[in-house]
Amino acid sequence: MIVKKTLIVLVLCSIFIMQGDMTNITNVSGVNDYDLVIYTYESLLADPGYDFVEGFSNYSGIPKENIQLVLLEDANTIVTQAILEKENPVADVLIGIDNVLIHTAKKEGILKPYFPSNLENVSIDLINNLDPDRHIVPYDYGIIALWYDNSRINTTSNPELASLTLDDIIVNSLDQKLIVEDPTLSSPGLGFLLWTISVFGDPEIDFEGLLGEDWRDWWKSASDNLRIAPSWGAAFDIYYTKEENRPIMVSYGTSPAYDVCHPLWGVGPEQDPPSTAVVTHELGQNNAWLQIEGIGLVNNSENEVIAKQFINWFLSTDLQDNIAMNNWMYPANNNANVSECFLNSAINPANVDILNDLISTTMLEENLEKWKSDWETQIVNFSSFLIIASTLILASVAYSIMKRNWKSK
């Protein structure tokens, strides 16, 4: 127990170091020098890349150098940072909070409701499933899915993949090939946790789910063999390291489109796809968790007028036309252009049984923190914790070394 407490302290220290370095790099302390400050995750529209700051600058006439973009690791970090600053907000706009993290964001009061002028171009179902009060509004969406490399595992080597269930993962030892993200640190990881809760249920709150069992039992059976990564990016690195022998990861139903349609290294629609995304098939359904990502106005923003203008623009086709082929998700604007290659390679959420419908907003708000706590205390074994801790510590050390090298140049 002493060792574990020591590791926790080291992890927290590394996080503080990384946050401090991020603040120095982005010059957040000079917030008053900017007309707009945006917090988002580092991979937003990044591959192959659409410069949305320049796009908004061209649209609005605001010089690009007057717009401050702060890139954080993921949506969890965005929420955490905004909560820390809520008494004296730095950001004006938050991009990337999803339909689970919104409950924490609303509870902490970091967002101000806003009704963009062009919201009629977004499906009312997406809006209501994200936040009917419009603290954030949708800009993209897609299902959480299991993504695998066809060259290393496929329906020939593992026929169960064609009609996979969560139980099949354990019965067929696929847990030894699977990478999942930590649900306390990662939004797709949290989506997958809620996927398992929706399927198996939770007897502690009399929630049947699909199967009337206990989600904790599945995780306890699988946890010794699963590889738990602290983020989607870390899981992605493991997935592409063949020596790791982990050809399956929790990702998105749109991930195969990346391999097929990417303008630089996609194989093209004429070739066999390099990868496949699957959902699970309990009770003969196509079951998956829907993730909706949103953009929102920071409560007490100092640049509210420009922030609202930016949100309006972000929902317009000027930006939304770039979502599918740069963020690899479905755009929220119904009028946005989506290539045929993308549509034919990705899983359309309309063809899936959405598990979100089983967990009411009230149930999610009342139980989310307990579910995450149970996952940490009852499911994750010490070796998994050690992997996560080591990853964070090494990343912090490496980053500190890189920063010293930059300063010495």
N, C-alpha and C positions, 0 to 999 in steps of 0.2 A: 504493500500500500504506500510506503514511503517513496519507493521508486516511482510509482505511478503519479503521486503528487508532485514529485520533482519534475517529471516530464510535462505535466500540465503547466507548471510555472515556466518551463523552458519554451513551450509552445506559445504561451501568452506573451512572453518576452519577445519572441521572434515576430509575432504579429504586430506588436507595438513598434518594433524596429522597422518593419516593412511599411507600416502606416506612416511613420515619421518620415521615412525616405520618400514615400509617394508625395507627401505634402510638400517637401522641399523641391522635388522635381517639377511639380505642376504649379508651384508658386501660388497655391491657394490663398496664402496669407495676403496676396495682393488683389483680393476679390473686388475691391472697389474700383480697380482700374479697368474692369470688364463690363460690357453691356449685357452679357449673358454668361452664366456658368452652368454647365451641363455635367451631371454625373451619369455614367453608364458603364457597362461591362466592356472589357478590352477587345472582345471579338465582334462587337456590333458592326455589321456591314463591312467586315474587314477582309473577306476573301471571295474573289480577288481584290475587292475593295471599291467602295464608293465613299468619297469624301463629303459627308453630309454637312460638315461645318462650312466648307467652301460652297456647297450647294445652297445653304441657307444664306450665306453672305451674298451670293449672287442674286438671290431672290429678294432679300430685304434691303440690300445696300449697306448693311452694317459691315465694316471692315473685318476680315477674317481674324486679324490679330486682336480684335476686341471681343472675341468669343473664346471663352475658356472651356476646354474639353478635359475633364478629369476621368481617366480610364481606371476602373477598379476591377478586381478579379472576377467578380460575379455579382448577381443580383442580391445575394445575401449580404455581401460587403457594402453594397450601395445603401441598403436599408440600415445596416448597423452604423455606417458613417453619418447618414442623415439624422439618425436618432441622437447620436453623440452631439450633433451640432444644432439640434432643434431650437434651443433657446436663442441662438444667434446664427441663423442659417447662412451657409456659404453658397450652396447650389440654388439655382432657380428652377431647374427642370431635372427630374429623375427619369431615366429610361431603362426599362428592363424588369421592373417589378411584375411578378406574375400573379396568377389567380389564387395562389396559396400565400405568398408573402404579403399580399395586400392586406390581409387580416392583421398582421403585425404592424404594418405601416399605418393603418387606420387607427388602431388602438393607441399608437404612440403620437398620433396627431401631427405627422410630418408633412401631410399633403392637404391641399385645398381643392375642393371640388371645382371642376371646370367643364363646361359644355362647349366643345369646339364647334365652330360654325358649320363645318362640313361633316359632322358626325352622322348625318343621315346616310352617308355612303358606307357605313359600317353596320354589319348585321346586329340587330337588337339582341339576338341570342348571345353573340360574343360579348356585347357590352354588359348584359345582365349577368353572364357567367363570370365576368372579370370583376366588375363592381357596379351595381345598379346606381350607386350614388355618385359615380363619375369622379372619384378621387383620382383614378387613373382610367385611361381609355385605351382600347386595344390598338396596337399597330401591327402585330403579327400573331400567328398561332400555328400549332402543330401538335401531333401526339407524341408522347414518350413511347419509345419502342426499343426492342432488342435488335441491335445491328451487328451483323456478322460478316466476316471476310470469306467469300465463296471459295477462294483458293485453299483455305485451310480447314473449313468445315462447311458442309452443305447437306442437302436432302439425300444425297447418295450415301455419304458417310454416316449421316444421322437423320434417318427418315422422320423421326419425331418432330423435326423442325417444321414440317409441313402443317402440323396441327398441334403445335406446342401448347402445353399448359405449364403453370408455375410448378406443379408437382413433377412434371416431366423433367424439369431442370435438375431436380435432385435424383430422381429415379435413374436417369441416364447419365449422371455424373457431369452434366453440363455446368454445374456450379464450379467445377475445377477449371473451366475455360472462360468464366464470366467475370467481367469487371463491372462493379457498381460504384456509384458516387455516394459519398457520405451525405445523408439527408440533412444533417445539421449544418453542413457547409455549402451544399450544392443544390440548385433548384431542380435539375433533372433527377438528382438523387432523391430529393424530397418527393417529386412526382412518382418515382418508382415505389417508394415506401407507401404512399397513399394508394397506389395500384394494388399492392399486396394486401393492404388493409381492406380495400373495397372488395377484393375477391374472397378473402378468408373470413372477414368479419372480426369483431372484437367482443368476446363474451363479457368483458369487464364493464361494458356500457350497454349490454344487450343489443349490440349491432350485429345483424346476421350476415351482412355482405351477400355475396353470391352463394357461398358454400356453408355458411354457419359454423365455421371453425375458429381458429385463433391465429391471427397473422404472426404472432410471436413464434409459434411452433415452426413455421416455414423458415423463418430467419435463423432460429436456433439450429435447425438441421443443416442449413446451407452455409452458415457464417464461417465455419472452419475452413471451407474450401474457396469461398468467394475472395476476390481481390477487391479491397475497398480503397478507392482513390479519393483524395480531398476535393477534386473538382472534375468537370468534364474534360478540361484540357489535360489534366494529369492522366485521366483514363484514356484519352486519345493517344497520348504518348506510349502508354503501356500496350494498347491495342496494336499499334504499328511496330512494336518491338517484337519481332517473331520469336526471339529467344525466350520471351516471357510465356509463350504458348497460351495466350489469352485472346482468341479470335472473336469473342463476343463481348459487347459492352452495352450498357444502358445509354441510349442516345435518342434519336428522333426518327419518326417515320419518313422524314424528308432526307435523311442522311444518304441513301443510295443515289439521290439526284446529284449530290456533290461529286460522286465518283463517275457518273455518266455525263453530266451536263457542264461541269466546270470548264470555262473557256480555255484554260491553259493545259490542264492534264486530264480532263474527263475523256473517257473512251469513246463517247458519242453513242447515240441511240441505236446505231447499226450493229454494235458489238454486244456480246454478252456482258451483263453488268458485273462489276467486280465485287459487289456486296449486296446484301439483302437486309431489309428491315422486317421484323415480324411482331405481331401482337400475340396474346395468348387466347386460348379457345375453351375456357371453362364453360360448361353447359351449352356447348356448341355455338357460342357467340364469338365475336371478334372484339376482345376486350383490351382497352388501353386507356391511359390517363391523358386528358387534354390539357396542354399548357397554353395559356394565353398570356402574351407579354404586353405590358402597358407603359404608357408615358403619362407623367403627371406633373402638376404645378406644385412647387414647394410652398408650404404654408409660410406666410410672412416673407415671401421672396422680395428682394429689393428691386428686381427688374421684372415686375409682373407683366407689364404691357408687352415687352419683347418676348418674354417667356410664353405668353399666350399665342403670340404671332408664330413662334417657333413650333408649338404644338399643332396649330392649324396647318402649317406647312408640312409637318411630319406625317400628317394623315392624308395629305394630298397625293395625287398620282405622281407629281414631280419627284417625291421621295419614294412612294409606295411601289412604283415601277421597278425599283432597285432591290426590293426585299428578297424576292425569291432567289435570285442569282448571286446575291452577295451575303445575305443572312441565312439563306437556306431554310426558310420557313414560308408559310403561306401569308401573303399580305392581307391586312384587315380590310382595306378599302376594296369594295366589290368591283370597282372600275379599273383596278390596277392590272397591268399586263403581266401575265405569267406564261412562260414558254411552254410549248407542247412537250419538249423534252422533260422539263420539271414535272409537269402534270402526269406524264406517263411513268415516271421513275419514283415518285413519292407516294406514300399512303395518304389518301384523302380522308381527313377526319369524318367526312360525311358517310364513309363506308365502314365506320367502326362503331362498336357499342361503347359509348363514352361512360366510363366508370364514375366520373365526377357526379353524375346524377344520383348516385347512391348515398353520397355524403352531403348532407344539408350544410348550408352556411353556418347554422347554429352549432351543429355537431363539430364542424371543423374548427370553429372559433373556440369551442369549449375543450377540445381534446388535442389540438395540434401540439402544444408544448409538452403534454404528457406523453404523446406518441413518440416524439423525438427523444424525450428523456428515457422512456422505456427502451427505445432502440439503443441508446448509448449504454444504459446500465445493465440491461438484460441480454443484449444481443451481441454487441461488439466485444470480441475477446481481446486480451491484452496485446497479442501480436499485431492485430489490426490497428490498435491504437498506436503502437510503436511505429508502424509504417507511416501513418498519417503524421505523427509527431516528427519523425525523422525527415519526412518530405518538407514540412514547413520550416524546420530548423535549417536544413541544408539550403533551401531556397533563400532564406534570409541571409545566411552567411555568404552565399554566392553573390547575392545582390549587393551586399555591403562591399565585397571585394571589387565588384564591377564599378561601383560608384566611386570608390577610392581611386581606381584606375582612370576613370573619366576626369576626376578632379586634378589628377597629376598631369594630364595632357595639356 
